[in-house]
Every structure is written in structure tokens, then in C-alpha cells.
Amino acid sequence: MPERCRIGVQLWPQATTTDALLQAARDAEALGVDSIWTWDHFFPLRGDPEAEHFEAWTLLSAIAMVTERVRIGLLVGCQSYRNPHLVADMARTVDHLSHGRTVLGLGAGWFARDYEEYEFPFGTAGSRLRDLESYLYRVRRRLGQLTPAPVGPLPLMVGGSGEKVTLRIVAEQADWWNGGGSPEVFAQRNATLDAWCARVGRDPADIVRTVHIDVDAYREVERYVEAGATHVMIQCPAPYDLEPARSMLEAVGA
């Protein structure tokens, strides 16, 4: 019998407090979710653009310390914001804090306000993807040089759904892929990733297929499983209602 689909929650770090977010992480683990995530931005993505907001890697370190079982990570870290060697070291350190439960999620970046206000060059979508490709290589190389090494497997996740470039990068370099869209769109992109794996000589079974979904899509979890997802992460804004995650766990037989 195939392994059941895993369920995760992405706790939004906006319009909240650090105490509330960490309590939500504890509650989510107690509920039985398999993973807990946050995002890597510097300002709110929805609602009040000036609402409270907190930095991702600092929060992830704290989540590592208040949980014991769940995998943790960013959906996903932005390659533009930090030196790749530094990110590898940060991820390795959080992996030690979590005793081997960390997933290193990375993507090309897209939120213009982050770049403008924190003074990072925004470039173009194409230039950011080119930067991501070399960034991933340097991250993996540094991970192999650190002492001590990560405790766990520290899989490298790539987030994004561009079928011409991003999914090729996933096929060549990623251990996990995180996509989005409706079940039908996810299924199409999943098939495209399989095709890229065939082109670059990669076994498609080597790549874990994950999808993040909006809070209102929780009833669709079984359709995402049919589309090829083995790990579904639901977005969870403050005040952190975990009932959709509970329903998803019940739907997949957890």
C-alpha cells in the first residue's frame, strides 16, 4: 500500500506576534501535521501592507526549538536575500537545532517590495532564475564542506512552476519540488517535471512532489493526491485556525 499523503501548514508571519506563531506551531504538531512552514518575505503579502511582520530564518530557528517531530522549512527561501554559503550554514545550524528535521526550500524571488525597500537588485524574472541555478549549486557545495555536517538529510526543495526553466532546474538539482495551482494545473506541471527528468536522465521518483494550497482549498486534498502530490501544505494566516488542517488529516487517513 502506498504511503499516505503528508500534511503541512504554512504559518503566515504577518499580522501576528511571535508568541502566537510559536503557539500555533506547538498546536499544529499536537494536531498531527507532518510539517510546519513559514514564508520568506519582509512585508505582508495580503491585507494591511503595514501590519506586523517577522523575518523567516529567525522564526524557523524558534520553531525548531518548540517542536519535536514535524519537518520544518520555508516555502520558500529567496535566493536574492542572502549569500548562498551563509544560507547553507544557517540551514545546517537549524537542522542541528531541529535534530535533522529541516528542509531547505529555495526559489527565485518575486515580491518587488522586498527588493525595493531592502535594497536588493530586482532584475528580471529571467535573471533571477539564472541566479537561482548557480545559487543552488553553491548551496549544495557548501553543505558538503561544513563541519559538522547536517544531522538529517537536509533535502533541497525548489519552489516554482515555470515549465520551461524552473522545472528543468528542479529535475537537475532538487530533492523536493513545491508547486501550486489547481489540482488540474498541478497535475500538468507534475507531468512536465517527469518529462524534464527523462530529458536530463533523472529518476522522477527521486523528487518528492509537494504543493501549497490556499486555505479555502482544503477540501481538494484528495484531488491533489490524485494529481501526484505526496505532501500538501495549507496556508494558515493568523489567528491560525487549524481546523482545515484537521480536515485534511482526516481525509488522507492520518
N, C-alpha and C positions, 0 to 999 in steps of 0.2 A: 504494500500500500504506500503511495507517495506521502512524503512528509507534509503535514498541514501547512497552510499559508501562515506566515508570521504577521503580526500586527504591531504597528508602532504609532506613536503620537509625536507631532511636531508642536512643541510648546512655544507659542509666539512670545518673544521677549519685549513686547511693546504694551503700553497702557497697563502696566503691572508693577509689582515690586519684586525684588529678588527673593524675599521670604515667600511670597505667594507662588512664584515659579518653582522654587525648590520643594514647597509642599505639594505642588501638583506632580512633580517628578516622583516623590515618595508615594503619592496616591496612585499614580499610574502603574508603578511597579507592583504595588499591593493588589491592584485590579487584575494583573496578569499579563499586561502587554509585554511584548518581546523586545521593544526598542523605544528609546526616547531621544528626540532630536530637537534642535533649535535652528534658527537661520543666522546667516552671516551678513547682517546689514547694520547701518549706523543710525537709521531713522525708521519710523513706522512705515510699513508698506500699505496699510489700509486705515481708514478712519482719520482721526485727528493727526495731521502731519507733525504736530509739535508735542505729541503725547510722550510719556516716559518711554525710554528705550535703553537697552543694555547690550554690551559687547559680547560676542559669541564665544570665543575661546575661554574667556574668564568664567562665563556661565558654565561651559562644558566641564571645566575643572571642578566646579562646585557640584554639578550633577553627578560627576564620578564619585564624589565623596559621600553623597546622601543616598546612593543606590548600591545594590549588591549583585544583582542578577542580569539586568537588562543590558543590551548593547546600547551604546551612546554615540552620537556624532552630530555633524552639521549637515543640513540639507539646503545648500551645500556651501562649503567654504569658497571664498572668491580668490582666485589666483592673483588678482591685481593688488590686493591689500597688504600682503606680507611676503617677505623673501622666502623662496621655496625651501632653502636649507633651514631657516628658522621654523617654518611650518612643520617640517619633518620632525624637528626636535621637540616642538610643542606637542605634536600628536603622540610622539613616543612617550613623553612625560605624562600626558593624560592617560595613555594606555597603561602605564605603571600605576597611576592613581586608581584606575578602574580595574586593575588586575586582569588586563587583557581583553576588555570589552569594547574597545574603541574602534570605530570605523572612520577612516579619513576620507571625507567627502569633499570634492573639489569641482569647481565649474568655472566658466569663462567670465562671469560677471555681466551685469546688465543694468543695474539701478543707477541712473545718471546722478542723482542727488548725492549718493555716497561718494562718487568720484569727484564731483564739483566741490563739495564742502570739505572733504578730507584731502583735497589737492592731489589726487591720483590722475594720471593721464587716461582719458576715456577711450581715445582711439575710435576704432570701428568694430563692428561685430566680427569681421574677418581678422583684424589684427589681434583682438582678444582671444580668438580661437587659436591662432598661430602661437600666441604666447602660452596658452594653456598646454599645447602639445609639448613644448620644450620644458615647461614648468613641471609637468608630471614626471618626465624623465629625470629631472634634477631632484625632485622629491624622493623618488624611489632610490636613486643612487645614494642620497644622504642617509636614508633609512638603513641602508646596508652598511653604513660606516659608523653608525652611532654606538657608543658604549655607555651603558648596557643597551642591548638590542630591545625592541619591543617585547612585552611579555606574551601577548597574543599574536594572532596572525596579522593584525592591523590591516585589513583589506582596504584597497584604494578604490573608492567609489567615484565615478564621474556622473555628474548630473547634467541633463540636457537632452534634447530630442531632435536636433538638426540631423536630417538623414544623409546629407552629403558629406559633412565633415565631422560633426560631433560623434555620431555613431561609429564612424571609422576609427576615431581616437579611442572610443570605448573598446572596440574589438581588438585594437592593438595593445592597449595599456591597462585597462581597468579590470578589477576583480568583481566589482559590483557596478550595475547601471541603475540610475534613478531617473525615471521618466514621468510624464504627466499626460493629461488629456483624458478624453472619454475612454471607456473600455475599447471601443472600436478603433480609436486613434492609437491607443497604446498597443493594441494587437498588431496594427500595421507597422508601427515603429519597432516592435519586438521582432517581427519578421524581417524587417530591414537590417536589424542588428545581426540576425542569423546569417543573412546574405553577406554582410561585411565580414563576419567571422570566416565564412567559406572563402572569401576572396583573399584574406590575409593569412589563412592557414591556422586559425584558432578554433579549438573545440568550443562550440557555443554553450555547452553545458558547464564550462569553466566560469561563466559570468552569471552572478546572481542577479535576477531581474526584479527590481523594486519600482514602486510607483507611489507618488504622493498625491493625495486627493483632497478636495475641498471638504469642509465639514458637512456640507449638505449631501455629499455623495456616499455617505457611509452605507446606505442600503445597497449600493452597487458592488460591494466587496466580492461577492461570488462571481460576478461578471468579470471583474479584474483578474480573478484567479483563472477563469476560463480563457482570458486573453494572454495568459502566460506569466502573470505576476506571482512571485513566491513570497513577497514581503510587501505589505500595503501600509503606508503611513498616512494617517489622517491629520489634517491641520487642526490645531486646538488653540483658539485665542483665549485670552483672559476674559472672564473669570474661570476658565479651564473646566468646562463641562465635559466629563469623561464618559457620559452615557453613550455617545456614538461609538466610542472605542469598545465599550462593553458589548454593544450590539454586534460589532464586527467580530469580537472574540467568540461570541455565541454562534455566529453564522459559520465560522470556519472550524468549529468544534473544539475550541480551546478549553 
